[in-house]
Amino acid sequence: MHRETLIPQATRVLELALASYSRGKQNFLIFLDAENTVLDSQLRLLEVEAKAARAKWKLYRALGVASLTQGLGEGKQVKNKP
């Protein structure tokens, strides 16, 4: 959702805020707020992606797959060490 909708929308608002500020129509705080929204959206996306990657790694580890680059059922099986 962030990648397809929120980040593009926030980026568009940032572009509009910058254009308005450049023409003297908005104050700098409006631009900063828009920039903060974009950065916050990007951070949230990265946090979600990191959480998904950790979950995938834990699953692969539990299944004994040797490498995350090897797909399920394709990887070398390794013994799990406690």
N, C-alpha and C positions, 0 to 999 in steps of 0.2 A: 504494500500500500504506500509506504513512504517513497519508494523509488519511482512509482508510476504517477502518483498524484501529489503528495504533500511537498516533496522537494521541488518538482517543477513549478508548482503554484507559488511556493515561497520564493523561488528564484525569480519568477516573473514580478512578484511584488517588490523584491529587492531592486530589480532593474527599473521599475516604475518610480520607486522612491529615489533612486540615484538620479534619474532623469529630472524629476521634480526638484530635487535639491540643486542640481546643476543649473536649473533655470530660475532658482530663487523662490520657488513656489512652496517648498517644504523646508522645515528646519532640519538640522543635522541629526537630531535625536530620532526622527522618523526613519531616516536611513539606517542608523545604528540598530534600531529595533528590528527592522526588516532583515538586516544582516545577521543579527542574533537568531532570528527565527530560522533562517536557512542553515546556519551552523548547528543549531539545536536539532533540527530535523536530520541532518547528516550524521550527527553523533548518535541519535537514536537508531538510525538505520545500521550503523556500524556495531552498536551494542547488540542489536537483534541478530545480525550476521555472526558476530562472535559467539553469542550464546548457541546458535544453531551449529556452528562449527565444533564447539566443545561437546555438544550433545552427540553429534555424529562421531567425533573421536571416541567418546565413551562407548558408544554402540559398537564401533569397529573393534575397540579394545576388548569389550566383553565377548565379541564373537571370535576373537583371535585372529583378525585380519592383520597382516604384517604392515600394511601401508595404507594410508588414506587415499593414495593415488590409485590403488587397486580397488576395483569395484567389489561389491558384495558377491561372494561366490567365486571371485577371480583371484583373490589374494592368497598368499601362502598362509597356511594356518600356523600359528605359533602358540606355545603354551603360555597361559596367563600366569604371571608370577604374582603371588599375593603381596 
